[in-house]
Each structure stands twice: as C-alpha cells, then as structure tokens.
Amino acid sequence: MSFLAGIFGRRRDPRDALVPLWRAVVAAARQPEWYAECGVADSEEGRFDMLSAIMAAVIVRMERDGHLHPQTALLTELFVEDIEAQLRQQGIGDPTLGKRMGKLMSALGGRIGAYRPGLSAGDEAALASAAERNVTFAGTARGECVARRLAAFHRRLQQTPDDRLLAGEIGR
C-alpha cells in the first residue's frame, strides 16, 4: 500500500502520529475509579464529561510546550472523528449530526476553559468547582474526588517527556 501511496502522492495523515495519545486519553477517561470512587455517572453524559476532563488536562500539558501546541488541533480532530463515528453508530444521521457535534464541541471547549485555570495553577479547589459544574454525577456530587484524581493525572503529564506523551504513555 505504501508503494501505491507513493505513486499517487497520497500523504500520510498527520493525525496518525497522535492516535496512540488519543487512545490513551480514552483509556484514562474510562478508568473505573472515576465512576466507582468519584461517583461520575456511568452514562453517555458522564463518560463524555470524563473524556472532556482528560482532554483538558492533556491539552493544557501540550500548550505548555510551544512546539506541541499546534498538535492540540490534531488531537481535537481525532476527538471529533471518534465522537461523530459513535453518534452515527447510534443512528444519528446527517440532518441532526452537525447540530449535535456543534453542541458537543462547544461543551468540550467550555470544559477545557473551565479546567484550564485550576490545572495550570495546580489549584484543586478550582478543579473541584469546575468538576461540580461540568461532570454528571450519580447521586451526590464528588467534585473533590475528581479534582484530586485529575490534578494527580495532570502532575504526571507535566513530568512526562514530549515523546512519551505523544506515544500515549500517560497511564496511571
């Protein structure tokens, strides 16, 4: 296939290099502790909320280093592509897909903005407040638990070298 790609001039998709990071973001958002310990609702909304929170932590980390900043757009494109595919699997078609994706992208942007100050300053109280406003909980809100885990995750990201970050080595 690479031979044919060379002949026809097809270039490699620059997002391919970020697929391991995207998969690691999804895996981090699916960690059962968010749901069992912190009380995040194990629902479509709750899972989107955690995916947004993890994306916020990763994007804030990538913004720290100027040379990674442009790649945040590529990571966001993978987010959009994955969410759109999931919505299509649920039977949502073209007439409403655009509106739904627009709302989800707006929600992602709002959540990144809500988490950014707390992540940048290492302020768990600000993170707890943001979590209480932006996470769907099952029962009583446990924003402090989400804040504690998200802050610890972000501290690990801050210590992760760029090459390992891009390789998706952002685990526990």
N, C-alpha and C positions, 0 to 999 in steps of 0.2 A: 504494500500500500504506500509506503514512503517513496518508492520509485515513481509510482503514478502521481503522487502528490508533487514530487519534484518536477515531473514533466508538465503537469498542468498548472504549476505555480501556486498550488494551494499552500498557504502559510499555516503554521501551527497556531492554534488559538492561544493567545496569551493567558487566558484564564486557566488553561490546563495546569500550569505550574502551581496554581492556588487550590486545586481540587483536594490535595491532602489536608490543607488547612481547613477548607470548608467542611470536609468530613469530620475533622477533629472538633470543629465548632458544634456540629450537630450532635456528636457523641457526648460532648461536655454538657450540652443542654438537656440531654436525655438521661443524665446520671440520676439514678433513683433517689438519691439523697435530697434533691430539690423538692421532690414530691412527698417522700415519706417523712423526712425530718423537718422541712421548712413549710410544709403544708400547701405547696403550689398545687393548684387543681390539675389533676391528670386528665386534661381535656384539650381540645384543639386550641382554645384560647390560652390555657396555662402553658402548653408546650410552645406556642408562638411567643409568649411573654419571656420564657426562659431562653429561647433562641435569640430573641432581641437583646436580652441582657448579656448573653455571652458574646454576641456580635459587638455590642457596645464596648465590652472590655477588650476585645481583640482589635477593634478599630482604634480605640484610644491608644493602645500599645503601638499600633502601626503608625499612627500620626506622630508619635514621639520622635521617630527617625524619619527625617525628610525624604530619604530615598525610598521608603516603603509607603509613604502617603499616597502616591498615585495608584498603588495596588489595592487600596481600600475600595476603589470603584470596581475593580475586577472581582473582588470578593463579594461585593454587594450584587453584582450581576449574577454570580453563582447563586446567591440567596434568592434573587428574583426568579431565576430559571427553575430552581428546585420548587419553590412555593407555587409557581404557575403550573408546573407539571402535576403537583399534588392536587391543586384545585381542579385541573382537567380530569384527573382520575376520579374525583368526587362527582364528576358530571357537570361541572360549571363550564358553560360554553362561552363563545366569543361575545355574545351580546352583553353579558354581565361581568365577564372576566376582567376587562380593563378597569371598570369601576372598582371592583374588589381589590385588584392589585394596587390601584392607586391609594386606596384606604390603608392597605397593609404597608405600603412603602411609607406613607405618611406616618403611620404608627411606629414603624422602625426608626425613622428619622427623629420623631419626638422622643422616643425612648433613649436613643443614643444621646440626644441633648439633655435628657433628664439625668442620665447616669454619668455623663462626662465630668461634671464638676466634682462629684464625690470620688470617682475613680482617679482623676488627676491629682486630687488633694489627699487621697487616702483617708477620706472622711466617711467612716462607717455610718454615722448618724444621717448624713446627707444621702447615702446609699439606701439606708433603711426607709427614709422618707420617700425616695424615688420608687423603691420596690413596693411600698404600700399603695402608691398611686398607680403603678403600672403593671402589677402582677395580679393575676386572677388566683385567689386562694380558695381552698376548700375549707370552709369554716372560718375560724378566726385567722386574721392576718398575722403572719410571722415575718414581717419585713426585716427584723433584726437578723434572723437566721439567713435569709437570702443575702443581706448586706455582708454578713460575716464571711459567708462562702464566696461571694462574688469578689470581695476585697482580697481574700486569700488567693483566689484564682488570678486576679489581676497582678498581685505581687509576684506570683510565679511567672506570669507573662513578661513582666518587667525584667526578670532575670534571665529570660530565655534568649539566647543569641538569635539574630535575624534568620540565619539559615535553618535553624531548628524550628523556629516559628513557622516559616514558610513550608517546611516539611511536615507540618501538622503535629509536631511534638509538643503538645500543650496539655498533656494529660494531668492526672491528679498530682 
